[in-house]
Amino acid sequence: MGFHLQSILMPTIFLADHHDQVYTFWKDHGMRGLSVAHVDSHCDMRGLLIDRPSQRACFTSHRESTFVDRGNFMTHAIMEGMVKRITWIHNEHSGRGYDHGPVVAYESDKLAPLYRFRHNRSDRQDMPLAYHECLFEDWNGLREHEQLDLDWDALASVEFSDELQNKMIGGFLDTDLKHTPDVTFLIYSPGYSNPDRSIYRDFGKELASKFKADIVTLPEQELVTDGERFSAVRGAVKKLIPPQMMTTKHAVTRWARLRATANDLEVPKAA
């Protein structure tokens, strides 16, 4: 791939369009037991059940274990032992309650017993996972030797106003992260982030200046869309439904999901 991890002599920022390229990088370099700060509007852990009190994780279904895409790359990294600790950081308008599609499951979810039942009937092992979810303002910064995984949509989502975007970008650059990461991934996420790539590139340069880091672009790879097949079917069905009904449905769905995830940031106690 033209780059060897052993050749890192200074902090490096890796640029990529999609998050599954990060999974490929970790796998190609034999990464194990990583600690990762995942700064992202989305969890990227679709298909994963996390029991937060016991700090264990397992697949929610067999299907999710059969392919890796940008929406479940972290799930596979966890279940394959590449990642042992993850802190998911986002703003107050992101997180499970604001995601439109399937998300990571917690032990407190109504469907958690079903996912655990499926897991117990499978031949797959659960995995240890030191896991924490928090808002930007509650984040304590990077741990020593922790990798920074930064999705551009966390700072420049297509849903953000220019004012909020500028606040997020400036705030992140001004944040004392405690430690400078040896490895940073900056993921563009087309379709989810501001379509003006020049802002993304300029931020990458500013971050490189902050970290005194090199910038390397990861190789492109074919985008896997297995996890989006059902979304495509839903999309076709939605076209048949009057817009006003869809608006009402979205509002009700958002209300229900926000209600169900209202306590996500509370740290559950071990039994």
C-alpha positions, 0 to 999 in steps of 0.5 A, spaced: 500 500 500 506 504 499 506 505 507 508 501 513 506 503 520 514 502 522 516 508 518 512 513 522 517 517 525 512 523 527 505 523 528 501 522 522 494 524 519 491 519 515 485 521 510 480 517 507 473 518 504 470 512 508 471 509 515 471 502 512 478 504 510 480 505 517 478 497 518 483 495 512 489 499 515 488 496 522 487 489 519 493 490 514 498 492 519 496 487 524 493 492 530 491 489 536 488 491 543 487 499 540 485 504 544 481 509 540 477 516 541 472 515 536 469 523 534 463 522 530 456 524 529 454 516 528 457 510 532 459 506 526 457 500 531 451 497 527 450 490 529 454 490 536 450 489 543 455 493 548 453 491 556 456 497 559 456 494 566 460 488 564 464 491 559 463 486 554 460 486 547 457 481 542 454 481 535 446 482 535 445 478 529 449 473 524 448 477 518 452 483 521 458 478 522 458 477 515 461 483 512 464 490 513 462 496 511 462 504 513 457 503 518 459 497 522 467 497 521 468 499 528 463 493 530 468 488 526 474 491 529 472 490 536 469 483 535 476 481 532 480 484 537 483 490 534 480 495 538 479 494 546 477 501 548 473 506 545 470 513 547 465 515 543 465 523 543 459 527 539 455 533 540 449 534 543 445 534 537 448 527 535 448 520 538 444 514 538 437 518 538 439 523 532 441 517 528 436 515 522 438 508 521 440 502 525 445 503 531 449 500 536 445 497 542 446 497 549 444 492 555 438 497 557 435 497 550 428 493 549 431 488 544 437 487 548 435 480 551 433 478 544 440 480 541 443 476 547 439 470 546 441 470 539 448 470 541 448 465 546 445 460 541 451 462 536 458 459 536 461 466 537 465 469 543 463 476 546 469 480 547 471 485 552 471 492 551 472 498 555 467 503 553 464 510 554 460 515 550 460 522 552 459 529 549 465 534 547 464 538 553 465 532 558 471 529 554 477 528 558 482 528 552 486 523 549 489 517 553 497 516 552 498 512 545 490 513 544 489 513 536 484 519 534 479 517 529 475 523 527 469 523 522 468 530 519 461 530 520 462 531 527 465 538 526 462 539 519 455 535 518 451 537 512 445 538 518 449 543 521 449 551 520 455 555 518 455 558 525 455 551 528 460 548 523 465 554 525 464 553 532 465 546 532 471 546 528 474 552 532 473 549 538 476 542 536 482 546 534 483 550 540 481 544 545 487 541 549 487 534 547 492 532 553 496 528 548 498 528 541 496 522 537 501 518 533 496 516 529 489 520 527 484 518 522 480 524 518 474 521 514 471 525 509 464 521 509 461 524 503 454 525 503 454 526 511 459 532 511 459 539 508 460 537 500 466 543 500 472 539 500 476 545 501 474 546 508 476 539 510 483 539 506 484 546 510 482 543 517 487 537 515 492 542 514 491 546 521 490 539 525 497 537 522 500 544 524 497 543 531 500 535 531 506 537 528 504 531 523 505 528 516 499 527 512 498 521 508 492 519 504 489 512 505 488 507 498 481 508 495 477 501 496 470 499 493 465 501 497 461 495 501 453 497 501 451 490 504 448 494 510 444 499 505 440 494 501 434 494 506 435 502 506 434 502 499 428 498 499 425 503 504 427 509 500 423 506 494 417 505 499 418 512 501 417 515 494 410 512 494 408 515 501 406 523 501 411 527 503 407 530 509 406 523 512 413 522 511 414 528 515 410 526 521 413 519 521 420 522 521 418 526 527 414 521 531 420 516 530 425 521 532 421 523 538 421 515 540 428 514 539 430 520 543 425 518 549 428 511 548 436 513 548 435 519 553 439 516 559 445 514 554 450 518 557 449 516 564 454 511 566 450 504 568 453 501 575 455 493 574 450 488 577 
